[in-house]
Amino acid sequence: MKSAVVLLPGLNRDRDMIAALTKISGKAPETVWQTDTEIPDVDLIVIPGGFSYGDYLRCGAIAARMPIMNAIREKAEKGVMVMGVCNGFQILLEAGLLPGALMRNASLKFVCREVKLEVSNANTAFTRGYAPGQIIRCPVAHHDGNFFADEETLKRLEGEGQVAFRYAEGTNPNGSINDIAGIVSERGNVLGMMPHPENLIEAAHGGTDGRALFSGVLGIAA
């Protein structure tokens, strides 16, 4: 499968994401810039983490209005897989590709540490490499990761199996409602998550718990 990584001013996890996709797939992803209006023919588009545009206005608010997002929206509507990690998740929410909002952490502090995640739904393209209810390790690094949705939206997310990952074993780092760490779109081809699976894919990272996400969505044996 072919992949592409979106580049935006202020992102600082793009090289990590490119390295992870290259290592797991054996092929370097395409890179697309914020002002591009077209995306190559790929199977997976990833918006990595960081601080796009310095997190001015709201995290991801400016990035969500860049020309590249129209191209991503068109690809998503055609069924192409799209993944946003950390700031990428914030951008997907601001662009309306996923429901809900990410607020300031409940502690009002930047959090950078390892958490545990429960695979809440293992039947998505992004989580099929895991077992239902599996607990995995994953690092987080964010200041605005407190996921919130109104009652109706939350009921729909929970009822339709759109919650992909939850913070587990009391490790919720930001106060997210229902311990939500990652969600998928109604169609299941768009994933947004705050933790960074790309930073736990090889022994040098101290573990490989994030690897199955990439191998699963890329259709590669783990």
N, C-alpha and C positions, 0 to 999 in steps of 0.2 A: 504493500500500500504506500501511496505517496502522501507526504504531509507538507504543511507550510506553517511557518511561525511569523506572527505579526510583530513588526518593530514599531515602537512609538517612543518619542522623547521621554526620558525619565524611567523607562523600564530597566530593571537591573537583573532580571532572571532569564533574559532571552538566551544568553549563552548556555546557561544551565539546561534550558529546555531543548535547545538545539543539540547539545551534547547527549542528552538522554535519548532523544529520538534517533540520533545517528547511531548510538551504541546499540540500541535495541533493534532497530530496523535494518541496520547495516548500510543505510543511505542517508546522507545529509538532507534535511528538509529544505524546501524552497523558503526564501524570506521575502516578505512583502512589506512595503513602507506605508506609513499612515496616509499619504496622499495618492497612493495607487487606487485605481478605480476598477481594476480587474485582478482576479486571483487565478493562478494556473490551475489546471485540471488535477486536483488532489482529492484524497479521501478523508483527510483530517486537517482541520485548521486549528491552531493553538494560539491563544492570546496569553502570554506569560505574565508573571508578577512584577511588581516594582512600584513606582510612584509616577505614573504617567502625568505629565504636565505638572509635576510637583504636588499632585492631589489638590490643586486649587479648585475653588467652588465646592465640589464634592469629589470624592475619590472616583475616578473614571468618567466624570461628567463631560469633560472636554474631549477626551479620547473617543467617547461614544458618538461624537458628532463629526468625526473625521470621515473623509470620503471612503476609506477602506471598509468602514462598517456597513455601508450600503452593499458593497460587494459580498461581505460576510453574510449579511441578512439574506441576500439572494441565494447564496450557496446553501444556507441552512434550510431555506424554503424548498430547495430541491433535494433535501435529504442528506447533504454532506455533513459529516461529523464535525462538531465545533466544540472546543474545550477552552474554558477560561479559568486560570488558576490565580487566586489571590486578587491582585489588581485586575486580572483578566475577568474574574467573576464579577467584580464591581462594574467593569465596563459592560459586560453582557446584561446586567440588571439595568444600568442606565440607558442602554440601547433598546430595552424592551424585549430582548430575546429570551429572558427568563423573568419570572414574577418575584415580587418581594423587594426588600431593601437591605442594605448593610449599613448599620449604624456604628457609632463609636463603641469600642469595647466597654463593657460594663465597669471595668476597673479604671477607665479613662487613661490607661497606660498602654504603650506599645508592648506587645507580647512576642517573644522569640524563644520558643522551646519546642520540645517534642510532645506530641499528644497521642492518644490512642483513638482510633476510629473503628466504628462498627459498620460493616457493610450491610446497610439497611435493605437494599434491594440488589440482589446479585443477578437479576435478569435484564440488566441494561447492557448495551454494547460496551460501556465503560467499566462495568463491574463484573462481567462474566468470567474474568480470570480468578475471581474469589468465590469462596463458599458463602452461602447465606448466613448472616450473623457473625462472620469471621471478624476477629479483632486484629487490626494491623497498627503498626507504628507509623507516624508521619510528622514531619516538622511543620511548624507554623511560624509566621513572621508578619504581623499586621497590627494596625492601630484601629481599623474600622472593619471588624469582621463579625459584628453582632447581627446575625441574620434575623429579620423580622418580616412578618406578613400579616395582613389582617385575617380575621377569623375565617372568612369565607375562602380566601386563598389558601390558608393553612390547611383547612379541611380538605380542599381539593388536592393539595400536594400529598397529604398523608393518605387520602383515600385512593388515589390513583397511582400510588407507588412511585411518586416522583422524588422522594427523598432517597438519595443514593448513599450518602454517608452521614453518620452521626458521631459526635464526640462521645467517647465511651469511658467508663470506669472513673467518672468524676473529673475528667481532664478538659472539660469545656473551658476554653481560654478566654471567651469573650462575652458570654451570657446569651448566646444564640437561643432563640425560642425552640423548644423541643430538642435541644442539643444538635440542631441541624448544621452540618458541615459542608454538605454538597447536595445539589438538586439537579434534576434533568428536566428538559422541556416535555410538554405533553407528548410530542412525537418521539421523544427519547434520543434524539440525535444531538442535543446541545447539553453539555454538562458545565456547571459552574461549581467550583469548590475553593475554600480558603486555604487548606493545607497544601503543601508542596510535595507531591509524589515524585517529582523529578529529582529531588534531593535525597532519595533513598532507593536507589536502583542498583547499587553495586557494593561489594564488600568494603571498598574504600570509604563509602559513606557510613559504614557501621551497620548496614542492613540492606535488604532488597525488597522490603514490603511494598514499595511503590511500583515495582517493575511490572507486576501483573496487570495493572491498569493499562499501561502502554502496550504490553504484548497482547492483551485482550482486545483492545480497540483496533490495533493494527493487524490482528489476525495472525499473530506469530506465536509459535509454541514457546511457553515460558522457560 
